[in-house]
């Protein structure tokens, strides 16, 4: 039998609208509006020491129903306070490779690979962006973050889609162009190789990008040549290392 957590709204006290089982498990059903059960808010965990950013994110989420924010100032605090259920999406500060919170990001992505996590950066250095993506991040956002960009990115992340703002794209593209020397990979070739890494076949990539399969194959052959690779595995190794 289900019971309400807290007291009822009619009693005029705190009520989070969550319906839980007798053992306290969140059943995912929330307060009703005109008799219709409402879906539970998506849980967003922000792991970032920037208190100004935390306030801005809280204000942004308050403008759109369906999100609930919990802020942690460090990866250590997140791990200490974490309890089930896990967040639906994590926004995490991602610093240089030697920084503690970067180590936390890699640990989180390794331990909970099914929870989408978006890396937040102030300076999208190519190596830092590449490191986050290689570790398994759903994508990267560069501070400051616009409200519409934040809300759209959260929606994409919980849908299992990639999130990469324009600054991060420009940064990582320049990195790959530098590796390719005088014959840089085009943005289209980079996108195709990214999809290849995720396990998509040439046919699936063609459908996703609305290209002919032969066109995708041609792009891949050229990308392999520019990366000095002879097959898929070699190309991905050169692309992400």
N, C-alpha and C positions, 0 to 999 in steps of 0.2 A: 504494500500500500504506500502511496506517495504522501509526502507531507511538505508544507511550505517551510523554507528556511527563513527564520526570523518571524516577525509578527505580521499580521495582515495590514493592508493599507488603511482599512477602516479604523484600526486602533490608533492610527496617527503616529506610528513609530517606524523605525527603519525597516525596510523590506526590499530585498534585492530581486524579487520576482522569480527566483529559481525554484523549481520543483525538484526535490531530491527524494530518493528512496529512504527507507528507515535507517539504512547504514550510512547515509550521507552522500551517496553517489549522485552526481549531477545527471539527470535524465535528459537534459537538453531541451526541456519544455519550460516555458516561462509564463509570466503573467498573461492573462487574457485581455484582449481588447474587444468589447462587444461580443464576448463569448467565444472568440476565436483564439486558440493558443498561439503565442508568438514565439518564434525561434530564439534561442539563447543568443546573446551578443557574442561576437567573435572576440576571443581573448588575444590581446596584443601585449607582448612583453617588450619594453624598451630597456636595453642595457647600454647606458651611456652616462658618463659623469657630468654632462652638460645639463644643469638644472634649467637653464633658459630654453634649451631644446625640449626638455620634458614638458615644461609649461606650454610651449607652442604646440606640441603634439597633442596634449590633452585638450587644448582649445579646439584644434582642428577636428579631433574625433568627436567632440561634443556637438559639432555642427552637422554630423551625419549619424543617424541612429544605427545601432547594430554593432557597435564596437565598445570594448571595455579595456582600458589601459592599466597596466601595472608597470611602475618604473623601478628600475634597479640601477644603482650608481656604479656597479662593477660586476664583473662576471662572478666574483666570489660571493657577493651578496645574492645574486640570482641563484647560485647553487645552494646556498644556505637556506633561502626562503622558499625554494621551489617545492611545490607539492602537486599531486594530481588534482585535476587533469592538467596536462601540458598546455602551454599556449597554442593558439592556432597559427600564430606567426610571430617571429621575433625580429625586432629591429636592433641591431647590435653595432656598437662602435667598433670600427676595424682600423687599427693603427699599424705601424710598421711591424715587420715580422718579429722583431725582438721584444715588442711591447706585451705586457701581461694580458691585456684584453684581446689581443690578436690570438694569443695562445688559447684563451677561453673560447674564442670563436671556433677555432679548429677542433677543440675538445667537444663543444656542443654539437657541431655538425657531424662529428664522428659518432657520438653517442646517440643522437636523435636525428638521423638523416631524413626522416619523413616529415619533420617539422620545418616548414619553409622559413628561411632566415635571410634577411636583407642586410648587407653590410653598409654602414654609414661612415662616410669619410669627409674630412675637411679639404684634403688635398688628394685628388685621385691620381696618385703616381701609378704609372703603368704596372710596375711590379706588384704594388699593393692590391690593385684591382685584380690582376691575374691570380695572385695568391688566394684572394677570397673566392674567386670563381672556381679555381682548382680545388679548394677545400670543400666545395659543395654548396656555397651560398647561392640563393636564388637570383641574386643580382646585387647591384650597388646603387646607392643614392649619395649625392654630394650635398653637404650642408652649405647654406640654408636650404630647406626643402619647402616648396610651395604647398599649400593645403590641398589643391587639386591633384598635384603630383603625388603627395603622400597617400591620399585616399585611393587613387587609381592604382598605385603600386601595391598597397595592401590587398586590394581586390585581386590583382593579377597573381600575387604570391599565394594566396589561399586557394586559388584555382590551379596552382601547380605550374604557372607560367613564369617566364623569366622577367626580371626587372632590371633594366640597365639604363640609367639616365644618360642624356646626351654628353655630359662632361666625361663620364666614365667610358662611354663608347669612343669618344675622340681620343682619350688617353690610351686605351688599349689598342685601338687601331694604329696609333702612331708607333706603339711598341712593335706590333707585327710588321709594320712597314719598314721599321728600322732593321728588323731581322732579315727581311727579304731584300735589303739593299736597294739597288736601283730599279728593281722590278717588284714593287709592293703588291701585297694582296689588296684587292678591292674590298669595299664594304660588303658587297654581295658574296664574295668568296669567303670572307671571314664568317658571315652568317651561316653559310652552307657547312663550313667545317665545324662550327659550334653545334649545329643540328646533328652532324655526323657523330660527334662526341656523345650526344645523348642517346645514341643507338638507332637513329632513324636511317632507313634505307634510302637509296637515291630516289626511288619512286615516291616514298613518303615525303621526302624533302621537296620534290617537285610539286606535289599536291599542296603542301603547306605554303610554299612560296609562289604558287601559281605559275610554274615554269614547266617547260617540256623536260622530260626525264633526260633526253640527250643533252639539253642545255646544262642541267645540273652536273652530268657526267663530264662535260667539257670544262666547266668551272673547277671541278675537283682535280682533273688531270693537270690543269694549269697551276692550281694551288699546290699540288704535290711537287711539281717541278720547281716552283718558287721557294718551297720549303726544303728542297733537297731530299724529298722523300720518294719512296718507290711503292708504298702501299698505305693503307688506312692507318695502321698502328704507328708507322714511322711518322706520318704527317701529324697525328695527334700529339705524339711525343715532342716533335719540334714546335708545334703550335702552343703547347701549354708549359713548356719547360724553358 
